[in-house]
Amino acid sequence: MSTFAPAPGRAPMRTILATQIRMELLLTARRGEAVVLAMGVPLLVLLGAGLFDVTNLPTEDRLGYVVPGVLALTVMSTAFTGQAITTGYERSYGVLKRLGASPLTRPGLLFAKTAAVLVQIVVQVLVLALVGLAVGWRPEAGALLPALGVTVLAAAGYSGLALLLASVLKPETTTGAATLIYVVMLSVGGIMFGAPDLGPAGWFLLPLAAHAEALRETLMHGGSVPAGIWLALVAWAVLWPAVAARKFRWE
């Protein structure tokens, strides 16, 4: 007759990560105002600037120019601004401190938060793309893979910087810094106007402009992403997550 023999131990890391990713997505879905802000503002910009002459654009194809810029802005808004503010307050409220006492490792938390952000971005980009298609946007389908590649790189870099700021600054300071960076990028990031070839260093300083330009080059013109933009976004995707993993604090 066999007897029950408990075998306590830590769950496999992939189970821990999958659970944390689901929790991050659930918490995001419960923040209704964040969801509305993340989707409502880009939709208004897409429809307003894409369908009406509210601003001068350097092309006759308004939707072809506006939609890639809106997609790039959405990625930054979700992966950087939203991530930084949310994580900063989680640290302030002691949520991260409790997670630090769990089997979840520091790199594991950063991975789970970045993965959850990527899932959110996929949903947001799909919704915005469908709306764009419904009102007349006609992207170059043959250039989807490089467009997806630069989007993943941009999201990873934004998320890394967001987690770095949230772990080393007070939540109020994080909110102010994230908002300031967002406004500066929005002002000079080439969302409603073209950016000149800035070179790898310039694109690195203006990742929103780099991402928007890459999406226009691929989705609007069917061209290839300039090498300088690839280098800048790869640097963002490697540098900021690496620094965040090294400097991240639970409390």
C-alpha positions as CSV (number, residue, x, y, z in Angstrom):
1,M,0.0,0.0,0.0
2,S,1.5,3.3,-1.1
3,T,1.5,6.3,1.2
4,F,1.4,9.9,0.3
5,A,4.8,11.5,0.5
6,P,4.9,15.3,0.1
7,A,7.7,16.7,-1.9
8,P,7.9,20.4,-1.4
9,G,10.0,22.4,-3.7
10,R,10.1,25.3,-6.1
11,A,7.9,25.1,-9.2
12,P,9.8,25.0,-12.6
13,M,11.0,28.5,-13.6
14,R,8.8,28.5,-16.8
15,T,5.7,27.9,-14.6
16,I,6.7,30.8,-12.3
17,L,7.3,33.0,-15.3
18,A,4.0,32.1,-17.0
19,T,2.1,32.7,-13.8
20,Q,3.7,36.1,-13.4
21,I,3.0,37.1,-17.0
22,R,-0.7,36.1,-16.5
23,M,-0.8,38.2,-13.3
24,E,0.8,41.2,-15.1
25,L,-1.8,41.0,-17.9
26,L,-4.7,40.6,-15.4
27,L,-3.6,43.6,-13.4
28,T,-3.3,45.7,-16.6
29,A,-6.8,44.6,-17.7
30,R,-8.2,45.7,-14.4
31,R,-6.8,49.2,-14.8
32,G,-9.5,50.4,-17.1
33,E,-8.3,54.0,-17.3
34,A,-4.9,52.8,-18.4
35,V,-6.4,50.6,-21.2
36,V,-8.6,53.6,-22.4
37,L,-5.6,55.9,-22.4
38,A,-3.4,53.4,-24.2
39,M,-6.0,52.8,-26.9
40,G,-8.1,56.0,-26.9
41,V,-5.4,58.6,-27.5
42,P,-3.7,56.7,-30.4
43,L,-7.1,56.1,-32.1
44,L,-8.0,59.8,-31.8
45,V,-4.6,60.7,-33.4
46,L,-5.0,58.1,-36.1
47,L,-8.5,59.1,-37.1
48,G,-8.0,62.9,-36.6
49,A,-4.6,63.3,-38.3
50,G,-5.1,60.5,-40.8
51,L,-8.5,61.5,-42.2
52,F,-8.6,65.3,-41.7
53,D,-6.2,68.1,-42.6
54,V,-5.5,69.0,-39.0
55,T,-1.8,69.3,-39.7
56,N,0.5,69.6,-42.7
57,L,2.2,66.4,-43.7
58,P,5.0,65.9,-46.2
59,T,3.0,63.5,-48.3
60,E,-0.5,63.1,-49.9
61,D,-0.9,59.7,-48.3
62,R,-2.1,60.8,-44.9
63,L,-3.0,57.4,-43.5
64,G,0.2,55.9,-44.9
65,Y,2.2,58.5,-43.0
66,V,0.2,58.8,-39.8
67,V,-0.5,55.1,-39.0
68,P,3.1,54.0,-38.7
69,G,3.8,57.0,-36.4
70,V,0.8,56.2,-34.2
71,L,2.0,52.6,-34.0
72,A,5.4,53.7,-32.8
73,L,3.9,56.1,-30.3
74,T,1.6,53.4,-28.9
75,V,4.6,51.1,-28.4
76,M,6.4,53.8,-26.4
77,S,3.4,54.8,-24.4
78,T,2.8,51.2,-23.3
79,A,6.3,49.8,-23.0
80,F,7.9,52.9,-21.5
81,T,5.5,55.4,-19.9
82,G,2.9,53.0,-18.6
83,Q,5.5,50.4,-17.5
84,A,7.6,53.0,-15.6
85,I,4.7,54.6,-13.7
86,T,3.0,51.3,-12.8
87,T,6.3,49.6,-11.7
88,G,7.3,52.7,-9.7
89,Y,4.1,52.6,-7.6
90,E,4.3,48.8,-7.2
91,R,7.7,49.3,-5.6
92,S,6.4,52.1,-3.4
93,Y,3.4,50.0,-2.2
94,G,5.7,47.1,-1.4
95,V,4.4,44.8,-4.1
96,L,7.9,44.2,-5.5
97,K,9.3,43.6,-2.0
98,R,6.8,40.7,-1.6
99,L,7.7,39.3,-5.0
100,G,11.3,39.4,-4.0
101,A,10.5,37.0,-1.2
102,S,9.0,34.6,-3.7
103,P,10.9,32.1,-6.0
104,L,10.7,34.7,-8.8
105,T,14.1,36.0,-9.6
106,R,15.0,39.5,-10.5
107,P,15.7,38.7,-14.1
108,G,12.5,36.6,-14.1
109,L,10.5,39.6,-13.0
110,L,12.0,41.8,-15.7
111,F,11.4,39.1,-18.3
112,A,7.7,38.7,-17.2
113,K,7.0,42.4,-17.2
114,T,8.6,42.8,-20.7
115,A,6.8,39.8,-22.0
116,A,3.5,41.1,-20.7
117,V,4.1,44.4,-22.3
118,L,4.8,42.7,-25.6
119,V,1.5,40.9,-25.4
120,Q,-0.3,44.2,-24.7
121,I,1.5,45.8,-27.7
122,V,0.5,43.0,-30.0
123,V,-3.2,43.5,-29.1
124,Q,-3.0,47.3,-29.4
125,V,-1.1,47.2,-32.8
126,L,-3.6,44.7,-34.2
127,V,-6.6,46.9,-33.1
128,L,-5.0,50.1,-34.5
129,A,-4.0,48.3,-37.7
130,L,-7.5,46.9,-38.2
131,V,-9.0,50.4,-37.7
132,G,-6.4,51.8,-40.1
133,L,-7.3,49.2,-42.7
134,A,-11.0,49.9,-42.2
135,V,-10.6,53.6,-43.0
136,G,-8.3,53.1,-46.0
137,W,-4.8,52.4,-44.9
138,R,-3.0,50.1,-47.3
139,P,0.4,49.0,-46.0
140,E,3.1,47.1,-48.0
141,A,2.5,43.6,-46.7
142,G,5.9,42.4,-48.0
143,A,7.7,44.4,-45.4
144,L,5.9,43.1,-42.3
145,L,8.9,41.1,-40.9
146,P,11.3,44.0,-40.6
147,A,8.5,46.1,-39.2
148,L,7.9,43.5,-36.5
149,G,11.6,43.2,-35.8
150,V,12.1,46.9,-35.1
151,T,8.9,47.0,-33.0
152,V,10.1,44.2,-30.7
153,L,13.5,45.8,-30.3
154,A,11.9,49.2,-29.5
155,A,9.5,47.6,-27.0
156,A,12.4,45.7,-25.3
157,G,14.5,48.9,-25.0
158,Y,11.6,51.0,-23.7
159,S,10.7,48.4,-21.1
160,G,14.3,48.1,-19.9
161,L,14.6,51.9,-19.4
162,A,11.2,52.0,-17.7
163,L,12.1,49.3,-15.3
164,L,15.5,51.0,-14.6
165,L,13.8,54.3,-13.8
166,A,11.1,52.7,-11.6
167,S,13.7,50.8,-9.5
168,V,16.1,53.7,-8.8
169,L,13.7,56.7,-8.5
170,K,10.8,57.5,-6.2
171,P,7.4,56.8,-7.8
172,E,6.6,60.5,-8.0
173,T,9.9,61.2,-9.6
174,T,9.5,58.3,-11.9
175,T,6.1,59.6,-13.1
176,G,7.6,63.0,-13.7
177,A,10.6,61.7,-15.6
178,A,8.6,59.2,-17.7
179,T,6.1,61.9,-18.6
180,L,8.8,64.4,-19.5
181,I,10.7,61.9,-21.7
182,Y,7.3,61.0,-23.3
183,V,6.5,64.7,-24.1
184,V,10.0,65.4,-25.4
185,M,9.9,62.3,-27.7
186,L,6.4,63.2,-28.8
187,S,7.6,66.7,-29.7
188,V,10.8,65.8,-31.6
189,G,10.1,62.1,-32.4
190,G,8.9,62.5,-35.9
191,I,5.3,61.3,-35.4
192,M,3.8,64.0,-37.6
193,F,6.9,65.1,-39.5
194,G,9.8,63.3,-41.2
195,A,13.2,63.0,-39.5
196,P,16.4,63.4,-41.4
197,D,19.0,60.6,-41.4
198,L,20.4,61.1,-37.9
199,G,22.9,58.3,-38.0
200,P,23.2,55.6,-35.3
201,A,24.0,58.1,-32.5
202,G,21.1,60.4,-33.4
203,W,18.6,57.5,-33.8
204,F,19.8,56.2,-30.4
205,L,19.0,59.5,-28.8
206,L,15.6,59.6,-30.5
207,P,14.3,56.0,-30.5
208,L,10.7,57.1,-31.2
209,A,11.8,58.9,-34.4
210,A,13.9,55.8,-35.4
211,H,11.0,53.4,-34.9
212,A,8.5,55.7,-36.7
213,E,10.9,56.2,-39.6
214,A,11.5,52.4,-39.8
215,L,7.8,51.7,-39.9
216,R,7.2,54.3,-42.6
217,E,10.1,53.0,-44.7
218,T,8.7,49.4,-44.5
219,L,5.0,49.8,-44.3
220,M,4.6,52.9,-46.5
221,H,7.3,52.5,-49.1
222,G,8.0,48.7,-48.9
223,G,11.7,49.5,-48.4
224,S,14.3,48.2,-46.0
225,V,15.1,49.6,-42.5
226,P,18.3,51.8,-42.6
227,A,21.3,50.2,-41.0
228,G,21.7,53.1,-38.6
229,I,18.2,52.5,-37.2
230,W,18.8,48.8,-36.8
231,L,22.0,49.6,-34.8
232,A,20.3,52.1,-32.6
233,L,17.3,49.9,-31.7
234,V,19.5,46.9,-31.1
235,A,21.6,49.0,-28.8
236,W,18.4,50.1,-26.9
237,A,17.2,46.5,-26.7
238,V,20.5,45.3,-25.3
239,L,21.7,48.2,-23.1
240,W,18.7,49.2,-21.1
241,P,17.4,45.7,-20.1
242,A,21.0,44.8,-19.2
243,V,21.4,47.9,-17.0
244,A,18.0,47.3,-15.5
245,A,18.8,43.7,-14.6
246,R,22.0,44.9,-12.8
247,K,20.5,47.9,-11.0
248,F,16.9,46.7,-10.3
249,R,15.9,47.0,-6.7
250,W,12.9,45.3,-5.0
251,E,12.4,48.1,-2.6
